[in-house]
Amino acid sequence: MLRKNGRKSCMILQQRVDYTTYDLAVKEILALSKNQYPSYICVANVHMVMESYDNKQYREIVNSAALVTPDGMPLVWAIRKLGFNQAERVYGPKLMKELLEEYSKKGIPIGLYGGEQRVIDILIKKLPIQYPGLIISYAVSPPFRSLSKDEEKNIIS
């Protein structure tokens, strides 16, 4: 299937997974950030596909992502079986490292969202050392529960 943006993707148990590589994913994410287009990326594994299959609302969220990368060899095998023979795994931690490298080189600020505060604090301290020039302009460790309307407003603004 060809999406509006020209990206090739396929459906695995009703969840979209895009045919991509590290280079293509980094380029697409950089383009989204340059255009300041509000979007999100999903790094999909088999568990995510099964959750999507069982939960229509979750599936709609995943399928609405700007990019859904195949992070897991079973997804890569499925994509290859569906005709994308050059499909490769786009592993989340490696994708993050490649993005941090590009963002630090280009001086594009990043934001960190999620995880425990101690992890956010470690990332704020260590990432600029590992990626000189990296600008972290936003870092939030949200509570591990549903957010109130006021909390949502504060995070979004």
C-alpha positions as CSV (number, residue, x, y, z in Angstrom):
1,M,0.0,0.0,0.0
2,L,1.2,3.5,-0.8
3,R,0.4,6.3,1.7
4,K,-0.2,9.9,0.8
5,N,3.4,10.9,1.5
6,G,4.6,8.2,-0.9
7,R,5.8,5.9,1.9
8,K,5.2,2.2,1.3
9,S,3.5,0.4,4.2
10,C,1.6,-2.8,4.8
11,M,-1.0,-3.9,7.3
12,I,-0.1,-6.7,9.8
13,L,-3.2,-7.8,11.7
14,Q,-4.9,-4.4,10.9
15,Q,-1.9,-2.3,12.1
16,R,0.1,-0.3,9.7
17,V,3.9,-0.9,9.6
18,D,5.9,1.2,7.2
19,Y,8.6,-0.1,4.9
20,T,11.6,1.9,6.0
21,T,15.3,1.9,6.8
22,Y,17.3,3.9,9.4
23,D,18.3,6.4,6.7
24,L,14.7,6.9,5.5
25,A,13.3,7.1,9.0
26,V,15.9,9.7,10.1
27,K,15.2,11.8,7.0
28,E,11.5,11.6,7.5
29,I,11.7,12.5,11.2
30,L,14.1,15.4,10.4
31,A,11.6,16.7,7.7
32,L,8.7,16.5,10.2
33,S,10.7,18.5,12.8
34,K,11.9,21.1,10.2
35,N,8.3,21.7,9.2
36,Q,7.3,21.8,12.8
37,Y,4.5,19.4,11.9
38,P,2.9,18.1,15.1
39,S,3.3,14.3,14.8
40,Y,4.5,11.2,16.6
41,I,6.5,8.1,15.6
42,C,5.7,4.6,16.7
43,V,8.5,2.0,16.9
44,A,6.4,-1.2,16.6
45,N,7.1,-4.7,17.8
46,V,4.9,-7.8,17.9
47,H,3.5,-6.9,21.3
48,M,2.3,-3.6,19.9
49,V,0.7,-5.3,16.9
50,M,-1.2,-7.6,19.2
51,E,-2.3,-4.7,21.4
52,S,-3.5,-3.0,18.3
53,Y,-5.4,-6.1,17.2
54,D,-7.2,-6.3,20.5
55,N,-7.9,-2.6,21.0
56,K,-9.4,-0.5,18.2
57,Q,-8.7,2.8,19.9
58,Y,-5.0,1.9,20.3
59,R,-4.9,0.7,16.7
60,E,-6.3,4.0,15.5
61,I,-3.6,5.9,17.5
62,V,-0.8,3.7,16.0
63,N,-2.2,3.8,12.5
64,S,-2.4,7.6,12.7
65,A,1.3,8.0,13.4
66,A,3.5,9.8,11.0
67,L,5.8,6.8,10.9
68,V,5.5,3.2,12.2
69,T,8.9,1.5,12.1
70,P,9.4,-2.3,12.3
71,D,11.3,-2.8,15.5
72,G,11.3,-6.6,15.7
73,M,12.4,-9.3,13.3
74,P,8.9,-11.0,13.1
75,L,7.5,-7.7,11.7
76,V,10.4,-7.5,9.2
77,W,9.8,-11.1,8.1
78,A,6.1,-10.3,7.6
79,I,6.9,-7.2,5.6
80,R,9.3,-9.2,3.4
81,K,6.7,-11.9,2.9
82,L,4.3,-9.2,1.7
83,G,6.8,-8.2,-1.0
84,F,9.2,-5.7,0.5
85,N,12.3,-7.8,0.2
86,Q,14.7,-5.2,1.3
87,A,12.9,-4.4,4.6
88,E,15.1,-4.1,7.6
89,R,14.6,-3.8,11.3
90,V,14.6,-0.3,12.6
91,Y,15.5,-0.8,16.3
92,G,14.2,2.0,18.5
93,P,17.4,2.6,20.6
94,K,19.6,2.6,17.5
95,L,17.1,4.9,15.7
96,M,17.3,7.3,18.7
97,K,21.1,7.3,18.6
98,E,21.1,8.1,14.9
99,L,18.5,10.9,15.4
100,L,20.5,12.4,18.3
101,E,23.6,12.4,16.1
102,E,21.8,14.3,13.4
103,Y,20.0,16.7,15.7
104,S,23.3,17.5,17.5
105,K,25.1,18.2,14.2
106,K,22.3,20.4,12.9
107,G,21.6,22.2,16.3
108,I,18.0,21.2,16.3
109,P,16.6,21.1,19.8
110,I,15.0,17.9,21.1
111,G,12.5,17.1,23.8
112,L,12.4,14.1,26.2
113,Y,9.1,12.8,27.4
114,G,8.4,9.7,29.5
115,G,10.1,7.4,31.9
116,E,11.1,8.0,35.4
117,Q,12.5,11.4,36.5
118,R,15.8,9.8,37.5
119,V,16.2,8.4,33.9
120,I,15.3,11.9,32.4
121,D,18.0,13.4,34.8
122,I,20.6,10.9,33.6
123,L,19.8,11.6,29.9
124,I,19.9,15.4,30.5
125,K,23.4,15.0,32.0
126,K,24.9,12.4,29.6
127,L,23.4,13.0,26.2
128,P,25.1,16.4,25.6
129,I,28.4,14.8,26.5
130,Q,27.9,11.9,24.1
131,Y,26.4,14.2,21.4
132,P,28.2,17.5,21.6
133,G,26.0,20.4,20.4
134,L,22.8,18.6,21.4
135,I,20.2,21.0,22.8
136,I,17.6,19.5,25.1
137,S,14.8,22.1,25.3
138,Y,12.1,20.0,26.9
139,A,12.2,17.2,29.4
140,V,9.2,15.8,31.3
141,S,8.6,12.7,33.3
142,P,4.8,12.5,33.5
143,P,3.1,10.6,36.3
144,F,2.4,7.0,35.7
145,R,-1.4,7.5,35.6
146,S,-3.9,9.3,33.4
147,L,-3.2,13.0,33.2
148,S,-5.7,15.6,34.4
149,K,-6.9,18.2,31.9
150,D,-4.6,20.8,33.5
151,E,-1.6,18.5,33.3
152,E,-2.3,17.8,29.7
153,K,-2.6,21.5,28.9
154,N,0.8,22.2,30.7
155,I,2.5,19.4,28.8
156,I,1.2,20.5,25.4
157,S,2.0,24.2,25.8
